[in-house]
């Protein structure tokens, strides 16, 4: 199947250190009927899942804070980002992945999750598609401190925040993570909290 206007000619691995960076040479049939050669780099880190945990009664949500080197390199003075819980699928399906990541990162053991949409976050250079979820949480679901896996050196801080205060952090610039902004806006539009 696929797109009949695209012919992949060569895929060359440029880096396979953490994830895979490929240089792809392909032909593209343009609108005037000419085949044109293009070269692009595509970073393949697998697909992921993200979740917003919310408590309607308390009007709170669970977010995380952790160091993100690329943001530090690009001007984030501390390198720390406030984000929703998220992780790579590895070999899991999205629902199993996000339940596992939620418990590892936040310490909350959730069973019922609701998938709300999927999105490519940086389609010009990254192959990853993220599956977005929401789920209710309560203090009875807290089974550990969370913080991520020690062997993955995650060092994640768990934050329970008032929803409106968290939402305002988008506009103050304290929250700059795309997946977090998308889920907070979804929650606002749908009156989840």
FENLIN-V901281 format. One record per run of one state. SS is the DSSP state (h for helix, s for strand, l for the rest). FROM is the first residue (numbers start at 1). LEN is the number of residues. If there is no record, write none. Layout:
BEGIN
SS/FROM/LEN ; SS/FROM/LEN
END
This chain:
BEGIN
l/1/5 ; s/6/10 ; l/16/4 ; s/20/10 ; l/30/5 ; s/35/10 ; l/45/3 ; s/48/8 ; l/56/4 ; s/60/8 ; l/68/1 ; h/69/5 ; l/74/6 ; s/80/4 ; l/84/1 ; s/85/4 ; l/89/5 ; h/94/13 ; l/107/1 ; s/108/1 ; l/109/5 ; s/114/7 ; l/121/5 ; s/126/1 ; l/127/2 ; s/129/8 ; l/137/2 ; h/139/3 ; s/142/1 ; l/143/7 ; h/150/3 ; l/153/4 ; s/157/6 ; h/163/10 ; l/173/5 ; h/178/12 ; l/190/4
END
